[in-house]
Amino acid sequence: MTSPTRLLRRLLTGVLAVGMLLPSPPPLAVEQDLPVMGDTASGIISRQQEHELGRAWLRAFRSRVDTLDDPVLQSYVENLLYDLVVHSELQDRRLELILINNPSMNAFAVPGGVIGLHTGLFRFAENEDQLASVVAHELAHLSQRHFARRLEAQKKTSLGTMAGLLAGIILAATAGGDAGMAAMTMTQAAALESQLRYSRQNEQEADRQGMRTLYESGRDPGAVAEMFERMMAATRYTGRRPPEFLLTHPLTEKRVADARNRINNYPARQYPADPRYAMMRARAQLHMDNSPQRSIQRFSSELEGHSLSRDAARYGLALALSEDGRHQEAWQTLQPLLDKEPKNLVVQLAAATLESNRKRYDEALARLEELERLHRNNYALLRTKAEVLLKASRYQASERILETLSRLRPNDPEVWFQLAEVSGLAGDITGVHKARAEYYILTGVFDKAREQLQYAQRLVQNDFRQRAVIEERLRELKALEERTAKL
């Protein structure tokens, strides 16, 4: 019998040395709401193995795919994720969220608690509940341990299809969609009918669990069916090639009908919309446009004509104008929002950014310090403050903010990357090497991480305390490498 470790190694070969969760589980009864936990899959891979596998995957993914660095958007989606997870069946809640700036409609869950979202999802989801329906669905894949159960099924089927699908999703994230879709289409065409049947049942199970999570969190379970409608419309618009999300999460008429029917199991009630979502949608669109001029044209048209949210269009236009160097116009555009929602953190952070872009650093910092009294240790706020201090050439103050963030978010590579840059400007060369080492560890470049720690070690030969800390970190790095090699 193949051992779990050897089975994992075979599965990961040729796929960035890591694995991604995909929907092809063992058969389940369609009527079944929950799997029987503690089945044979539990012996294939433990939760701790799943966790370590997921982190190995995340390190490899980060080394190959540019993830989106937008603290405001990251904070928003993280808060949404954490709010949903407390109402889900997930037991291991050590989660990591990654955002990818890609216009395709895609999301994925990786064993061990890694959730990934493409910015393209914001284009298709018209409200927060629709976006939450996708996040809740991915949480259901994790809570039901579909990856471990997939390994059980793989003892009886081919590993080739799984490896091809894994590689396809990586390609979809890096190549904008076409290459990934082609790879996944070929492997799906060669898949066994039994695997596709299991996949449909797997997806229906995740749909039902996702609906329950939405309802328990105070959100509209009907958003699942609404998102399906938008996905089906997207499929019609794209012709024969469906969005990536539907390649890894096949959408059938039976699955859609099941979702619609199950809405009747929940009592009818009003679900108020969160206005912040429209502003986050505008931020995602700014990233996807990748051109302030294009965004200015887009949001100007929305303000003059039809828009899901005029406030969001105004918010997006102000940010785009500032990015284009039209600072006075940007401020005039944002001012009505500041007057209307003076306590809105998202709007206030935009104001601080605009002030900083106009080189009014003292005004920006005064605004941020006032916000800190109400929003202590807020990630987006602290990142904004560190950026303003950097622009104001107050490097040591910026470094202190980022050091605080590195303790609050030790697994965030963007924090360590920024800390390394600012430490260099502040003249803290030891800090540069230590921060770079942590960045390289989180992106899976272990040899460079070791090199940076050794540089730092030589600089602190006469500092017993710092030398001991670095030596301990080198031992931890060696142990991490050994564990990763065994996956």
PyMOL commands that set and color helices and strands:
alter all, ss='L'
color gray80, all
select helices_A, chain A and resi 4-12+41-44+47-64+71-85+120-124+128-143+146-154+160-175+178-189+193-216+223-237+244-248+253-265+276-289+292-304+310-323+327-340+345-357+361-372+379-391+395-408+413-425+429-442+446-459+464-486
alter helices_A, ss='H'
color red, helices_A
select strands_A, chain A and resi 96-100+107-110+114-118
alter strands_A, ss='S'
color yellow, strands_A
deselect
rebuild
show_as cartoon
